[in-house]
Amino acid sequence: MSDSPMPSLPFPAPDNAVLGTIVNSAIASVRNGEASVQEAILHAAVQGWYEGHVQGEDECPGCDFRGGLPKNTKRG
């Protein structure tokens, strides 16, 4: 088992306020007829992924790419 740090997850935390807004917006858009269920899910998935990306950058500002470890970090 490795004790090296794990990269942050590719999705926002369940209690992320923006994620709550995304989910509530998707539900409302279906209920008021602005979007089909498929459209609302697709929109929420894309926006949720993006919010996870933003959160990951905040948690790991020196990473080479989303979810990676900081530059010049050795694993294990």
C-alpha positions as CSV (number, residue, x, y, z in Angstrom):
1,M,0.0,0.0,0.0
2,S,1.4,3.4,-1.0
3,D,1.4,6.3,1.4
4,S,1.7,8.9,-1.4
5,P,-1.0,11.5,-1.6
6,M,-4.0,10.8,-3.8
7,P,-5.1,13.4,-6.3
8,S,-8.4,15.2,-5.6
9,L,-11.5,13.5,-7.0
10,P,-12.9,14.6,-10.4
11,F,-16.2,15.8,-8.9
12,P,-17.2,18.3,-6.3
13,A,-17.9,17.4,-2.6
14,P,-21.5,16.4,-2.0
15,D,-22.0,19.4,0.2
16,N,-20.6,21.9,-2.3
17,A,-23.1,24.8,-2.6
18,V,-22.6,25.1,-6.4
19,L,-23.4,21.4,-6.9
20,G,-26.6,21.9,-4.9
21,T,-27.5,24.8,-7.2
22,I,-26.7,22.7,-10.3
23,V,-28.9,19.8,-9.1
24,N,-31.8,22.1,-8.1
25,S,-31.6,23.9,-11.4
26,A,-31.8,20.6,-13.3
27,I,-34.8,19.5,-11.4
28,A,-36.5,22.9,-11.9
29,S,-35.8,22.9,-15.6
30,V,-37.5,19.5,-16.0
31,R,-40.5,20.5,-13.9
32,N,-41.2,23.7,-15.7
33,G,-40.7,22.1,-19.2
34,E,-37.5,24.0,-20.1
35,A,-35.6,20.8,-20.6
36,S,-36.1,17.1,-21.0
37,V,-34.8,14.7,-18.4
38,Q,-31.9,13.8,-20.7
39,E,-31.0,17.5,-21.3
40,A,-31.1,18.3,-17.6
41,I,-28.9,15.3,-16.7
42,L,-26.4,16.2,-19.5
43,H,-26.3,19.8,-18.4
44,A,-25.9,18.9,-14.7
45,A,-23.2,16.3,-15.5
46,V,-21.1,18.8,-17.5
47,Q,-21.5,21.6,-14.9
48,G,-20.8,19.2,-12.0
49,W,-17.6,18.0,-13.7
50,Y,-16.5,21.6,-14.3
51,E,-17.2,22.5,-10.6
52,G,-15.1,19.4,-9.6
53,H,-12.3,20.7,-11.8
54,V,-12.4,24.1,-10.2
55,Q,-12.4,22.6,-6.7
56,G,-9.5,20.3,-7.7
57,E,-7.5,23.3,-8.9
58,D,-8.1,25.1,-5.6
59,E,-6.9,22.0,-3.7
60,C,-3.8,21.4,-5.8
61,P,-2.7,24.7,-7.4
62,G,0.7,23.3,-8.4
63,C,-0.6,20.3,-10.3
64,D,0.5,19.7,-13.9
65,F,-3.1,18.7,-14.8
66,R,-6.4,18.2,-13.0
67,G,-6.0,15.5,-10.5
68,G,-2.3,15.2,-10.7
69,L,0.3,15.7,-8.0
70,P,2.3,18.9,-7.7
71,K,5.1,19.3,-10.1
72,N,8.4,17.7,-9.0
73,T,6.6,15.4,-6.5
74,K,7.9,11.9,-6.3
75,R,5.5,9.1,-5.6
76,G,6.3,6.5,-2.9
